[in-house]
Amino acid sequence: MKLRITNEAKQQLEKIQDPERPLIRLFYDTEGCGCGVNGLPTIRLEKEERDTDRTVENDDYSVIIDQQQAIFFKKEMKLDFIKGTFRLSSPDGILNPIIPIKDVKEGATV
């Protein structure tokens, strides 16, 4: 699995970086969606890796994903920053068009 981060997204990530949460987690958010298969692929800043995590290929950041959530993501993805929000997409289309900065910084991954 690979995540390419655009220059616009890199600039925004630099602004919100937190030394206490240095990792980027690809996360399938099911909160408020009814059940575990209904959700949205998103990103969160994360404090540390877990035993069930695997590394996502990226040239700029340490990116991780829980191996059980990997099924909800594509092999190749792009993280962009457009009109004040992050956007996660793949060659097949948009996975999540609106990922608010606040959610990336403060959203839980548990």
N, C-alpha and C positions, 0 to 999 in steps of 0.2 A: 504494500500500500504506500502511496506517495501523495504528499500535499505540497503543492506549489503556492507560495505566498507572493502576491503582487507587491510592487513597490508601495502602492497606496496603503495596503494592509500592513506592511512592515512599518511604515511611518506611524500608523495609529497604534500598533502593538508597542512600539517604542515609547509612546506617550503614556500608555497604561501599564507598562511593566511594573511588576511587584517582586522585589527580591525574595519575599516570603513564598511566592507562588511562581517559580521560574519556568514551569512546564506549560505547554499547551496541550489540552486534552480534547480529542474528538469525542463527543459525547452525544448519545441518543437520548434526548430529553422527552420523557413520557409524562411529566407532571401536568395534570389537568387534561390529559388526552384519553382517559378511560381505561386503557390496558397497556400492557408491555409492548404490543406490536404497533400501537398507534403513537407516533411521536415525530420529532423533528431532529435531524442531524444538526449539531451545533458545536461550538467550541467553548471552552472554559479555561481559565488559568487554574493551575493545579500545583499543590504543594510538593507532592512526592508520588513516585510510582508505586503501584500495588503489585502483588505477586501475579495477578491475572492480566497485567498490562503487557503490551508489546509495542515496539518502537515503530513509528510511522516515518518513512523516509522524507527528509526535509533538509535543505541546504543551510538554513538560517537559524532554526530554533529546535529545541528538543520537543518533539511531538509524540504523544502516546495515545493509545486507545485500549480499552478493555477488550480482550480477545472475544468475549461473547457479544459485544456490541458491534464488532467489525462487520457483521453481516448487513448492517443497515447503511453502510458506506460503500463507496465505489473504490476501485483500485487506484484510479488517478483522480485527484480533486484539486480544485483551486480555491484559495481564500482571497477574496477581494474586499475592498472598502469602497462603497458607493453610496452617495447621498447620506452620509452620516451613520451608516450601519455596515457591519460585515456581511458578506454574502459567500455562501459555500456552494460550489457548483462542481460539475464533472463534465466530461465530453458528452454525456447523455442528456444533460440539462441541469437546472438549478435544484439543489438539494434543500437549501434554506435561503430565501431571498432577503430576510431581515433578521439579523442577529445583533441586537442592541449592545452597545458598549457596556452598559450597566450589567447585563446578563453575563458577559464574558468575564468581567471583573468580580462580580459578586455571586454569580449563580453557583448553586451546589451541584456536586457530581455524585452524590451518594443516594 
